[in-house]
Amino acid sequence: GQNIDQPTEMTATEGAIVQINCTYQTSGFNGLFWYQQHAGEAPTFLSYNVLDGLEEKGRFSSFLSRSKGYSYLLLKELQMKDSASYLCALYNYGQNFVFGPGTRLSVLP
Amino acid sequence: DGGITQSPKYLFRKEGQNVTLSCEQNLNHDAMYWYRQDPGQGLRLIYYSQIVNDFQKGDIAEGYSVSREKKESFPLTVTSAQKNPTAFYLCATRGGTYGYTFGSGTRLTVV
């Protein structure tokens, strides 16, 4: 199976940097995705890692370490609109995504 | 623009009623999914379909049914056998760069 863990809730201040971790136990996977979901809305794609290392996309970066079994999403220069849930998901070719439980981030002024 | 249309956005069901949630896509993706999300919880897979006229149960299929008669459409029926149907329902397709593409969701409430 593919057990995925994420912290349930996090709080950070506007303008700060926050790191949201995603740990997993699995025998293998092809890629790891991060999605953002505002309350009552659909998840939207943020980032995708196939190889170990950092993928940077503006204020958002995602890191993957297969040997250590974890990924993180880094959000810089936090804005109030970043208050949302963040979901990580594992992907294998030809199989369904496996989603983590999500982390609810609250950005305070 | 290509996308996924879910309707209605809000749905109210009386006890003992069956209700059907619509999901239509024009992304030309083969795989379609239905997820349920409860407050503060992650996504749980109800049903999925890889091709037309074929679908598979997910982790929580009891009390739900689906059909896939056309590539573009994957409706979900919440039957009276589903004892706790109040939740946010998301339809998704898989394909392209972004992995999953999600519809805007239907919030179902039992009254």
gemmi code that builds the backbone of each chain (N, CA, C; Angstrom):
import gemmi

chains = {
    "A": [
        ("GLY", (0.827, -1.206, 0.000), (0.000, 0.000, 0.000), (0.850, 1.240, 0.000)),
        ("GLN", (0.219, 2.375, -0.126), (0.921, 3.647, -0.161), (0.330, 4.555, 0.896)),
        ("ASN", (0.889, 4.535, 2.108), (0.435, 5.417, 3.169), (1.107, 6.771, 3.029)),
        ("ILE", (0.301, 7.809, 3.064), (0.813, 9.167, 2.921), (0.400, 9.969, 4.138)),
        ("ASP", (1.345, 10.692, 4.715), (1.071, 11.516, 5.882), (1.388, 12.974, 5.610)),
        ("GLN", (0.539, 13.852, 6.112), (0.762, 15.290, 6.051), (0.302, 15.880, 7.380)),
        ("PRO", (0.911, 16.973, 7.818), (0.384, 17.632, 9.017), (-1.035, 18.129, 8.745)),
        ("THR", (-1.883, 18.063, 9.765), (-3.281, 18.421, 9.567), (-3.458, 19.920, 9.345)),
        ("GLU", (-2.803, 20.716, 10.174), (-2.962, 22.167, 10.084), (-1.634, 22.865, 10.303)),
        ("MET", (-1.479, 24.020, 9.665), (-0.314, 24.872, 9.876), (-0.766, 26.325, 9.851)),
        ("THR", (-0.036, 27.159, 10.572), (-0.319, 28.587, 10.593), (0.968, 29.348, 10.323)),
        ("ALA", (0.884, 30.395, 9.517), (2.064, 31.204, 9.210), (1.620, 32.650, 9.013)),
        ("THR", (2.599, 33.525, 8.994), (2.322, 34.960, 8.905), (2.548, 35.459, 7.480)),
        ("GLU", (1.750, 36.403, 7.083), (1.890, 37.021, 5.762), (3.330, 37.491, 5.547)),
        ("GLY", (3.879, 37.168, 4.366), (5.240, 37.553, 4.035), (6.288, 36.533, 4.432)),
        ("ALA", (5.922, 35.566, 5.237), (6.875, 34.567, 5.717), (7.038, 33.438, 4.699)),
        ("ILE", (7.863, 32.450, 5.080), (8.073, 31.233, 4.294), (7.523, 30.065, 5.106)),
        ("VAL", (6.841, 29.129, 4.435), (6.322, 27.950, 5.131), (6.654, 26.703, 4.316)),
        ("GLN", (6.967, 25.630, 5.033), (7.275, 24.347, 4.395), (6.233, 23.327, 4.822)),
        ("ILE", (5.558, 22.711, 3.869), (4.542, 21.701, 4.142), (5.113, 20.352, 3.726)),
        ("ASN", (5.211, 19.451, 4.677), (5.827, 18.151, 4.422), (4.817, 17.088, 4.019)),
        ("CYS", (5.302, 16.122, 3.269), (4.504, 14.972, 2.847), (5.411, 13.754, 2.925)),
        ("THR", (5.092, 12.827, 3.815), (5.896, 11.616, 3.944), (5.073, 10.424, 3.482)),
        ("TYR", (5.752, 9.438, 2.962), (5.038, 8.295, 2.399), (5.813, 7.008, 2.629)),
        ("GLN", (5.076, 5.910, 2.610), (5.670, 4.581, 2.662), (5.170, 3.809, 1.452)),
        ("THR", (6.012, 3.601, 0.475), (5.614, 2.899, -0.725), (6.827, 2.237, -1.362)),
        ("SER", (6.554, 1.205, -2.135), (7.636, 0.481, -2.799), (8.119, 1.182, -4.059)),
        ("GLY", (7.370, 2.108, -4.543), (7.814, 2.808, -5.745), (6.688, 3.611, -6.357)),
        ("PHE", (7.043, 4.633, -7.078), (6.047, 5.456, -7.752), (6.752, 6.221, -8.866)),
        ("ASN", (5.972, 6.754, -9.783), (6.531, 7.483, -10.923), (6.662, 8.975, -10.664)),
        ("GLY", (5.749, 9.541, -9.915), (5.817, 10.971, -9.681), (5.001, 11.385, -8.477)),
        ("LEU", (5.265, 12.607, -7.992), (4.528, 13.147, -6.847), (3.989, 14.512, -7.222)),
        ("PHE", (2.695, 14.702, -7.013), (2.021, 15.942, -7.362), (1.636, 16.713, -6.099)),
        ("TRP", (1.568, 18.030, -6.234), (1.008, 18.908, -5.200), (-0.145, 19.699, -5.802)),
        ("TYR", (-1.270, 19.755, -5.035), (-2.436, 20.514, -5.438), (-2.807, 21.492, -4.324)),
        ("GLN", (-3.398, 22.609, -4.726), (-3.944, 23.585, -3.788), (-5.466, 23.539, -3.875)),
        ("GLN", (-6.120, 23.578, -2.721), (-7.577, 23.565, -2.717), (-8.097, 24.620, -1.743)),
        ("HIS", (-8.754, 25.658, -2.286), (-9.440, 26.615, -1.431), (-10.757, 26.015, -0.990)),
        ("ALA", (-11.230, 26.451, 0.157), (-12.424, 25.873, 0.767), (-13.603, 25.902, -0.203)),
        ("GLY", (-14.232, 24.743, -0.400), (-15.404, 24.659, -1.259), (-15.118, 24.705, -2.745)),
        ("GLU", (-13.844, 24.634, -3.112), (-13.484, 24.687, -4.523), (-12.725, 23.434, -4.947)),
        ("ALA", (-12.465, 23.328, -6.236), (-11.731, 22.176, -6.752), (-10.240, 22.328, -6.496)),
        ("PRO", (-9.543, 21.221, -6.303), (-8.073, 21.274, -6.237), (-7.508, 21.738, -7.577)),
        ("THR", (-6.425, 22.512, -7.503), (-5.744, 22.948, -8.731), (-4.276, 22.565, -8.644)),
        ("PHE", (-3.694, 22.249, -9.784), (-2.324, 21.766, -9.865), (-1.329, 22.849, -9.463)),
        ("LEU", (-0.339, 22.449, -8.649), (0.729, 23.367, -8.265), (2.071, 22.935, -8.838)),
        ("SER", (2.427, 21.646, -8.598), (3.784, 21.225, -8.925), (3.847, 19.715, -9.067)),
        ("TYR", (4.911, 19.259, -9.739), (5.073, 17.836, -10.018), (6.554, 17.495, -9.979)),
        ("ASN", (6.907, 16.451, -9.214), (8.295, 15.972, -9.139), (8.388, 14.536, -9.631)),
        ("VAL", (9.316, 14.306, -10.523), (9.635, 12.945, -10.954), (10.983, 12.517, -10.372)),
        ("LEU", (11.967, 13.386, -10.512), (13.316, 13.111, -10.011), (13.532, 13.782, -8.664)),
        ("ASP", (14.498, 13.293, -7.915), (14.875, 13.943, -6.663), (15.345, 15.366, -6.950)),
        ("GLY", (15.038, 16.236, -6.017), (15.515, 17.602, -6.157), (14.389, 18.602, -6.079)),
        ("LEU", (14.735, 19.824, -6.400), (13.826, 20.953, -6.229), (13.259, 21.396, -7.577)),
        ("GLU", (11.948, 21.602, -7.607), (11.267, 22.189, -8.765), (10.726, 23.539, -8.330)),
        ("GLU", (11.156, 24.594, -8.990), (10.745, 25.942, -8.583), (9.785, 26.536, -9.598)),
        ("LYS", (8.696, 27.102, -9.068), (7.704, 27.770, -9.920), (7.242, 29.022, -9.203)),
        ("GLY", (7.967, 30.095, -9.419), (7.608, 31.361, -8.799), (7.749, 31.291, -7.287)),
        ("ARG", (6.664, 31.629, -6.571), (6.722, 31.608, -5.102), (6.624, 30.199, -4.537)),
        ("PHE", (6.306, 29.225, -5.389), (6.118, 27.860, -4.928), (7.262, 26.975, -5.427)),
        ("SER", (7.753, 26.117, -4.530), (8.772, 25.135, -4.907), (8.385, 23.805, -4.286)),
        ("SER", (8.727, 22.723, -4.964), (8.486, 21.402, -4.381), (9.772, 20.595, -4.466)),
        ("PHE", (10.000, 19.831, -3.420), (11.223, 19.043, -3.293), (10.852, 17.590, -3.083)),
        ("LEU", (11.651, 16.686, -3.677), (11.416, 15.254, -3.508), (12.721, 14.558, -3.151)),
        ("SER", (12.665, 13.670, -2.161), (13.771, 12.772, -1.838), (13.211, 11.361, -1.761)),
        ("ARG", (13.458, 10.581, -2.772), (12.938, 9.209, -2.794), (13.631, 8.356, -1.734)),
        ("SER", (14.913, 8.565, -1.520), (15.642, 7.739, -0.553), (15.158, 7.995, 0.869)),
        ("LYS", (14.713, 9.203, 1.143), (14.245, 9.530, 2.487), (12.724, 9.448, 2.603)),
        ("GLY", (12.041, 9.209, 1.507), (10.597, 9.000, 1.551), (9.804, 10.231, 1.905)),
        ("TYR", (10.227, 11.388, 1.377), (9.426, 12.568, 1.673), (9.537, 13.610, 0.581)),
        ("SER", (8.539, 14.471, 0.610), (8.501, 15.627, -0.266), (8.080, 16.821, 0.578)),
        ("TYR", (8.397, 18.008, 0.110), (7.832, 19.183, 0.753), (7.477, 20.233, -0.280)),
        ("LEU", (6.518, 21.035, 0.094), (6.104, 22.193, -0.700), (6.536, 23.431, 0.063)),
        ("LEU", (7.255, 24.308, -0.596), (7.768, 25.522, 0.027), (7.030, 26.718, -0.553)),
        ("LEU", (6.420, 27.502, 0.300), (5.708, 28.694, -0.147), (6.440, 29.919, 0.402)),
        ("LYS", (6.872, 30.799, -0.482), (7.600, 31.998, -0.081), (6.694, 33.226, -0.170)),
        ("GLU", (7.087, 34.266, 0.549), (6.364, 35.540, 0.494), (4.862, 35.316, 0.607)),
        ("LEU", (4.488, 34.637, 1.686), (3.102, 34.239, 1.864), (2.132, 35.401, 1.721)),
        ("GLN", (1.010, 35.103, 1.067), (-0.067, 36.070, 0.914), (-1.333, 35.486, 1.528)),
        ("MET", (-2.250, 36.376, 1.853), (-3.488, 35.916, 2.483), (-4.207, 34.897, 1.600)),
        ("LYS", (-4.106, 35.072, 0.284), (-4.802, 34.169, -0.638), (-4.203, 32.757, -0.648)),
        ("ASP", (-3.061, 32.592, 0.000), (-2.453, 31.257, 0.088), (-3.122, 30.397, 1.153)),
        ("SER", (-4.014, 30.980, 1.933), (-4.775, 30.200, 2.913), (-5.638, 29.190, 2.167)),
        ("ALA", (-5.327, 27.909, 2.342), (-5.973, 26.842, 1.572), (-5.488, 25.514, 2.128)),
        ("SER", (-6.025, 24.443, 1.588), (-5.491, 23.115, 1.874), (-4.541, 22.715, 0.764)),
        ("TYR", (-3.504, 21.975, 1.139), (-2.495, 21.540, 0.183), (-2.410, 20.024, 0.225)),
        ("LEU", (-2.627, 19.409, -0.935), (-2.689, 17.952, -1.042), (-1.482, 17.439, -1.813)),
        ("CYS", (-0.833, 16.409, -1.291), (0.173, 15.720, -2.101), (-0.436, 14.412, -2.595)),
        ("ALA", (0.040, 13.936, -3.724), (-0.509, 12.726, -4.330), (0.592, 11.959, -5.042)),
        ("LEU", (0.584, 10.645, -4.874), (1.542, 9.782, -5.561), (0.916, 9.230, -6.829)),
        ("TYR", (1.739, 9.077, -7.857), (1.248, 8.638, -9.162), (2.091, 7.484, -9.682)),
        ("ASN", (1.411, 6.436, -10.142), (2.048, 5.343, -10.858), (1.380, 5.213, -12.212)),
        ("TYR", (2.178, 4.955, -13.242), (1.631, 4.797, -14.592), (0.534, 3.742, -14.593)),
        ("GLY", (-0.586, 4.092, -15.175), (-1.673, 3.144, -15.321), (-2.474, 2.887, -14.069)),
        ("GLN", (-2.138, 3.588, -12.996), (-2.873, 3.397, -11.739), (-3.467, 4.718, -11.277)),
        ("ASN", (-4.358, 4.614, -10.301), (-4.992, 5.829, -9.780), (-4.039, 6.586, -8.869)),
        ("PHE", (-4.233, 7.883, -8.790), (-3.489, 8.676, -7.821), (-3.868, 8.236, -6.413)),
        ("VAL", (-2.927, 8.366, -5.517), (-3.202, 8.181, -4.092), (-2.958, 9.518, -3.405)),
        ("PHE", (-4.011, 10.072, -2.827), (-3.913, 11.399, -2.224), (-3.605, 11.311, -0.736)),
        ("GLY", (-2.810, 12.246, -0.252), (-2.621, 12.410, 1.180), (-3.835, 13.091, 1.785)),
        ("PRO", (-3.880, 13.200, 3.113), (-5.050, 13.770, 3.795), (-5.161, 15.284, 3.650)),
        ("GLY", (-4.083, 15.942, 3.212), (-4.114, 17.391, 3.040), (-3.686, 18.136, 4.286)),
        ("THR", (-3.099, 19.305, 4.068), (-2.689, 20.206, 5.144), (-3.423, 21.521, 4.973)),
        ("ARG", (-4.126, 21.946, 6.022), (-4.854, 23.213, 5.958), (-3.952, 24.319, 6.477)),
        ("LEU", (-3.617, 25.258, 5.594), (-2.722, 26.365, 5.930), (-3.526, 27.630, 6.162)),
        ("SER", (-3.280, 28.264, 7.292), (-3.904, 29.563, 7.581), (-2.812, 30.626, 7.588)),
        ("VAL", (-2.989, 31.659, 6.765), (-2.035, 32.761, 6.714), (-2.638, 33.933, 7.476)),
        ("LEU", (-1.912, 34.400, 8.484), (-2.398, 35.473, 9.345), (-1.728, 36.795, 8.983)),
        ("PRO", (-2.444, 37.890, 9.140), (-1.853, 39.209, 8.806), (-0.769, 39.612, 9.799)),
    ],
    "B": [
        ("ASP", (-12.639, 26.855, -24.133), (-11.591, 26.243, -23.313), (-12.056, 24.873, -22.843)),
        ("GLY", (-11.120, 23.921, -22.789), (-11.458, 22.603, -22.288), (-11.592, 22.608, -20.793)),
        ("GLY", (-12.484, 21.726, -20.303), (-12.644, 21.649, -18.861), (-13.666, 20.619, -18.468)),
        ("ILE", (-13.996, 20.641, -17.183), (-14.960, 19.710, -16.607), (-16.101, 20.524, -16.010)),
        ("THR", (-17.313, 20.131, -16.328), (-18.497, 20.815, -15.807), (-19.247, 19.872, -14.896)),
        ("GLN", (-19.386, 20.292, -13.643), (-20.182, 19.532, -12.695), (-21.456, 20.315, -12.392)),
        ("SER", (-22.564, 19.597, -12.305), (-23.816, 20.254, -11.938), (-24.696, 19.280, -11.169)),
        ("PRO", (-25.546, 19.818, -10.278), (-25.587, 21.224, -9.877), (-24.463, 21.535, -8.901)),
        ("LYS", (-24.300, 22.794, -8.543), (-23.286, 23.175, -7.577), (-23.735, 22.804, -6.163)),
        ("TYR", (-25.028, 22.973, -5.904), (-25.604, 22.595, -4.613), (-26.803, 21.676, -4.879)),
        ("LEU", (-26.941, 20.654, -4.044), (-28.026, 19.690, -4.217), (-28.530, 19.268, -2.851)),
        ("PHE", (-29.852, 19.211, -2.729), (-30.455, 18.811, -1.467), (-31.249, 17.531, -1.710)),
        ("ARG", (-31.061, 16.584, -0.823), (-31.725, 15.288, -0.981), (-32.548, 14.977, 0.257)),
        ("LYS", (-33.742, 14.484, 0.018), (-34.555, 14.028, 1.134), (-34.176, 12.589, 1.459)),
        ("GLU", (-34.477, 12.198, 2.663), (-34.213, 10.825, 3.071), (-34.911, 9.853, 2.123)),
        ("GLY", (-34.190, 8.821, 1.683), (-34.784, 7.799, 0.840), (-34.775, 8.101, -0.643)),
        ("GLN", (-34.286, 9.277, -1.025), (-34.270, 9.643, -2.437), (-32.962, 9.253, -3.098)),
        ("ASN", (-33.045, 8.940, -4.383), (-31.835, 8.832, -5.204), (-31.609, 10.176, -5.885)),
        ("VAL", (-30.364, 10.583, -5.994), (-30.050, 11.799, -6.740), (-28.855, 11.533, -7.645)),
        ("THR", (-28.821, 12.246, -8.770), (-27.738, 12.043, -9.746), (-26.950, 13.328, -9.919)),
        ("LEU", (-25.628, 13.194, -9.816), (-24.715, 14.311, -10.006), (-24.118, 14.187, -11.412)),
        ("SER", (-24.100, 15.290, -12.115), (-23.626, 15.283, -13.492), (-22.156, 15.677, -13.567)),
        ("CYS", (-21.431, 15.048, -14.486), (-20.040, 15.406, -14.772), (-19.812, 15.255, -16.273)),
        ("GLU", (-19.464, 16.353, -16.911), (-19.211, 16.367, -18.350), (-17.830, 16.972, -18.603)),
        ("GLN", (-17.070, 16.369, -19.528), (-15.742, 16.897, -19.849), (-15.553, 17.004, -21.362)),
        ("ASN", (-14.794, 18.015, -21.768), (-14.441, 18.161, -23.186), (-12.922, 18.188, -23.366)),
        ("LEU", (-12.237, 17.493, -22.476), (-10.774, 17.417, -22.520), (-10.286, 16.237, -23.341)),
        ("ASN", (-11.223, 15.387, -23.757), (-10.898, 14.177, -24.506), (-10.027, 13.209, -23.683)),
        ("HIS", (-10.211, 13.237, -22.358), (-9.485, 12.306, -21.490), (-10.263, 11.015, -21.344)),
        ("ASP", (-9.536, 9.902, -21.349), (-10.211, 8.609, -21.222), (-10.665, 8.327, -19.788)),
        ("ALA", (-9.799, 8.632, -18.822), (-10.067, 8.245, -17.436), (-10.850, 9.329, -16.697)),
        ("MET", (-11.892, 8.890, -15.992), (-12.703, 9.808, -15.191), (-12.909, 9.213, -13.800)),
        ("TYR", (-13.069, 10.095, -12.805), (-13.104, 9.685, -11.407), (-14.178, 10.458, -10.643)),
        ("TRP", (-14.693, 9.820, -9.598), (-15.530, 10.495, -8.617), (-14.899, 10.336, -7.243)),
        ("TYR", (-14.747, 11.488, -6.554), (-14.219, 11.507, -5.202), (-15.238, 12.135, -4.264)),
        ("ARG", (-15.174, 11.708, -3.041), (-15.966, 12.309, -1.968), (-15.004, 12.974, -0.996)),
        ("GLN", (-15.397, 14.160, -0.520), (-14.576, 14.879, 0.455), (-15.466, 15.352, 1.587)),
        ("ASP", (-15.155, 14.913, 2.792), (-15.854, 15.356, 3.982), (-15.069, 16.509, 4.624)),
        ("PRO", (-15.744, 17.340, 5.424), (-15.077, 18.527, 5.979), (-13.764, 18.207, 6.662)),
        ("GLY", (-12.704, 18.893, 6.258), (-11.398, 18.704, 6.873), (-10.716, 17.402, 6.518)),
        ("GLN", (-11.278, 16.672, 5.573), (-10.731, 15.365, 5.196), (-10.128, 15.398, 3.801)),
        ("GLY", (-9.392, 14.325, 3.483), (-8.830, 14.179, 2.144), (-9.860, 13.648, 1.155)),
        ("LEU", (-9.376, 13.268, -0.010), (-10.240, 12.757, -1.083), (-10.347, 11.239, -0.983)),
        ("ARG", (-11.577, 10.747, -1.054), (-11.785, 9.300, -1.057), (-12.435, 8.899, -2.385)),
        ("LEU", (-11.882, 7.866, -3.022), (-12.306, 7.451, -4.342), (-13.575, 6.611, -4.287)),
        ("ILE", (-14.590, 7.019, -5.051), (-15.872, 6.298, -5.077), (-15.893, 5.305, -6.253)),
        ("TYR", (-15.757, 5.815, -7.450), (-15.738, 5.015, -8.676), (-14.790, 5.663, -9.672)),
        ("TYR", (-14.293, 4.849, -10.609), (-13.509, 5.397, -11.699), (-13.770, 4.592, -12.963)),
        ("SER", (-13.450, 5.236, -14.098), (-13.671, 4.616, -15.394), (-12.470, 4.930, -16.284)),
        ("GLN", (-11.894, 3.880, -16.845), (-10.721, 4.079, -17.715), (-11.136, 4.239, -19.174)),
        ("ILE", (-12.264, 3.600, -19.549), (-12.754, 3.673, -20.935), (-14.281, 3.628, -20.913)),
        ("VAL", (-14.860, 3.959, -22.049), (-16.321, 3.930, -22.171), (-16.850, 2.526, -21.910)),
        ("ASN", (-18.001, 2.470, -21.276), (-18.707, 1.214, -20.970), (-17.952, 0.321, -19.986)),
        ("ASP", (-17.046, 0.906, -19.235), (-16.338, 0.140, -18.206), (-16.051, 1.047, -17.019)),
        ("PHE", (-16.269, 0.541, -15.800), (-15.957, 1.321, -14.614), (-15.630, 0.360, -13.474)),
        ("GLN", (-14.942, 0.880, -12.477), (-14.469, 0.079, -11.356), (-14.834, 0.736, -10.036)),
        ("LYS", (-15.065, -0.071, -9.012), (-15.313, 0.462, -7.684), (-14.030, 1.007, -7.089)),
        ("GLY", (-14.187, 2.087, -6.351), (-13.090, 2.636, -5.588), (-13.149, 2.144, -4.159)),
        ("ASP", (-12.669, 2.971, -3.238), (-12.576, 2.558, -1.840), (-13.905, 2.629, -1.088)),
        ("ILE", (-14.843, 3.474, -1.570), (-16.088, 3.679, -0.822), (-17.291, 3.639, -1.771)),
        ("ALA", (-17.418, 2.593, -2.572), (-18.444, 2.531, -3.616), (-19.847, 2.202, -3.092)),
        ("GLU", (-19.961, 1.661, -1.891), (-21.272, 1.229, -1.398), (-22.250, 2.397, -1.304)),
        ("GLY", (-23.445, 2.203, -1.898), (-24.454, 3.247, -1.871), (-24.377, 4.203, -3.053)),
        ("TYR", (-23.455, 3.954, -3.959), (-23.292, 4.783, -5.153), (-23.361, 3.919, -6.403)),
        ("SER", (-23.719, 4.539, -7.537), (-23.648, 3.855, -8.821), (-23.244, 4.855, -9.893)),
        ("VAL", (-22.660, 4.345, -10.977), (-22.208, 5.205, -12.071), (-22.532, 4.545, -13.397)),
        ("SER", (-22.373, 5.320, -14.469), (-22.453, 4.788, -15.825), (-21.447, 5.545, -16.673)),
        ("ARG", (-21.005, 4.921, -17.777), (-20.082, 5.589, -18.689), (-20.471, 5.193, -20.107)),
        ("GLU", (-21.543, 5.785, -20.566), (-22.068, 5.470, -21.899), (-21.380, 6.299, -22.979)),
        ("LYS", (-20.835, 7.442, -22.592), (-20.122, 8.313, -23.524), (-18.793, 8.719, -22.895)),
        ("LYS", (-17.819, 8.992, -23.723), (-16.511, 9.397, -23.213), (-16.612, 10.684, -22.405)),
        ("GLU", (-17.528, 11.571, -22.812), (-17.601, 12.893, -22.199), (-18.330, 12.909, -20.859)),
        ("SER", (-19.082, 11.857, -20.534), (-20.002, 11.926, -19.416), (-19.797, 10.788, -18.421)),
        ("PHE", (-19.846, 11.126, -17.131), (-19.648, 10.118, -16.084), (-20.531, 10.497, -14.885)),
        ("PRO", (-21.841, 10.283, -14.986), (-22.743, 10.670, -13.898), (-22.651, 9.728, -12.702)),
        ("LEU", (-22.851, 10.311, -11.521), (-22.829, 9.561, -10.263), (-24.209, 9.624, -9.625)),
        ("THR", (-24.767, 8.465, -9.292), (-26.035, 8.419, -8.573), (-25.776, 8.044, -7.126)),
        ("VAL", (-26.292, 8.878, -6.237), (-26.225, 8.604, -4.810), (-27.553, 7.961, -4.439)),
        ("THR", (-27.521, 6.705, -4.081), (-28.756, 5.978, -3.827), (-29.187, 6.101, -2.365)),
        ("SER", (-30.393, 5.638, -2.100), (-30.914, 5.679, -0.729), (-30.129, 4.743, 0.192)),
        ("ALA", (-29.352, 3.850, -0.387), (-28.540, 2.943, 0.425), (-27.322, 3.631, 1.038)),
        ("GLN", (-26.994, 4.827, 0.540), (-25.878, 5.586, 1.115), (-26.420, 6.326, 2.331)),
        ("LYS", (-26.022, 5.882, 3.511), (-26.634, 6.364, 4.753), (-26.140, 7.739, 5.197)),
        ("ASN", (-24.998, 8.145, 4.734), (-24.454, 9.439, 5.145), (-23.928, 10.177, 3.922)),
        ("PRO", (-24.791, 10.645, 3.036), (-24.341, 11.200, 1.761), (-23.908, 12.658, 1.805)),
        ("THR", (-24.144, 13.353, 2.894), (-23.783, 14.765, 2.950), (-22.276, 14.921, 2.820)),
        ("ALA", (-21.825, 15.572, 1.750), (-20.394, 15.713, 1.475), (-20.216, 16.584, 0.243)),
        ("PHE", (-18.961, 16.853, -0.067), (-18.561, 17.581, -1.274), (-18.069, 16.541, -2.267)),
        ("TYR", (-18.658, 16.518, -3.477), (-18.325, 15.504, -4.464), (-17.547, 16.149, -5.619)),
        ("LEU", (-16.420, 15.547, -5.933), (-15.560, 16.063, -6.990), (-15.414, 15.041, -8.099)),
        ("CYS", (-15.596, 15.507, -9.322), (-15.343, 14.695, -10.503), (-13.991, 15.121, -11.071)),
        ("ALA", (-13.248, 14.182, -11.618), (-11.929, 14.499, -12.151), (-11.647, 13.655, -13.388)),
        ("THR", (-10.777, 14.162, -14.234), (-10.233, 13.373, -15.332), (-8.729, 13.290, -15.160)),
        ("ARG", (-8.115, 12.315, -15.806), (-6.662, 12.189, -15.759), (-6.107, 12.263, -17.169)),
        ("GLY", (-5.111, 13.114, -17.328), (-4.465, 13.240, -18.623), (-3.682, 14.521, -18.679)),
        ("GLY", (-2.749, 14.617, -19.598), (-1.993, 15.848, -19.766), (-0.960, 16.055, -18.685)),
        ("THR", (-0.484, 17.292, -18.617), (0.649, 17.628, -17.754), (0.287, 17.686, -16.281)),
        ("TYR", (-0.948, 18.019, -15.991), (-1.325, 18.321, -14.615), (-1.858, 17.133, -13.843)),
        ("GLY", (-1.708, 15.936, -14.390), (-2.209, 14.777, -13.669), (-3.719, 14.763, -13.709)),
        ("TYR", (-4.307, 15.151, -12.623), (-5.755, 15.210, -12.529), (-6.251, 16.631, -12.789)),
        ("THR", (-7.372, 16.723, -13.487), (-8.105, 17.979, -13.617), (-9.446, 17.776, -12.937)),
        ("PHE", (-9.800, 18.705, -12.057), (-11.008, 18.550, -11.254), (-12.112, 19.483, -11.721)),
        ("GLY", (-13.358, 19.017, -11.577), (-14.497, 19.895, -11.737), (-14.651, 20.768, -10.509)),
        ("SER", (-15.620, 21.661, -10.538), (-15.796, 22.633, -9.449), (-16.546, 22.061, -8.262)),
        ("GLY", (-17.066, 20.835, -8.392), (-17.656, 20.159, -7.254), (-19.157, 20.361, -7.100)),
        ("THR", (-19.785, 19.403, -6.428), (-21.198, 19.487, -6.040), (-21.287, 19.246, -4.548)),
        ("ARG", (-21.944, 20.172, -3.864), (-22.141, 19.992, -2.414), (-23.527, 19.410, -2.198)),
        ("LEU", (-23.563, 18.189, -1.684), (-24.817, 17.482, -1.452), (-25.158, 17.526, 0.031)),
        ("THR", (-26.406, 17.880, 0.321), (-26.874, 17.953, 1.704), (-28.173, 17.170, 1.839)),
        ("VAL", (-28.260, 16.361, 2.880), (-29.498, 15.640, 3.173), (-30.368, 16.503, 4.067)),
        ("VAL", (-31.628, 16.661, 3.677), (-32.541, 17.506, 4.471), (-33.684, 16.662, 5.038)),
    ],
}
model = gemmi.Model(1)
for chain_id, residues in chains.items():
    chain = gemmi.Chain(chain_id)
    for i, (resn, *xyz) in enumerate(residues, 1):
        res = gemmi.Residue()
        res.name, res.seqid = resn, gemmi.SeqId(i, " ")
        for name, pos in zip(("N", "CA", "C"), xyz):
            atom = gemmi.Atom()
            atom.name, atom.element = name, gemmi.Element(name[0])
            atom.pos, atom.b_iso = gemmi.Position(*pos), 0.0
            res.add_atom(atom)
        chain.add_residue(res)
    model.add_chain(chain)
structure = gemmi.Structure()
structure.add_model(model)
structure.setup_entities()
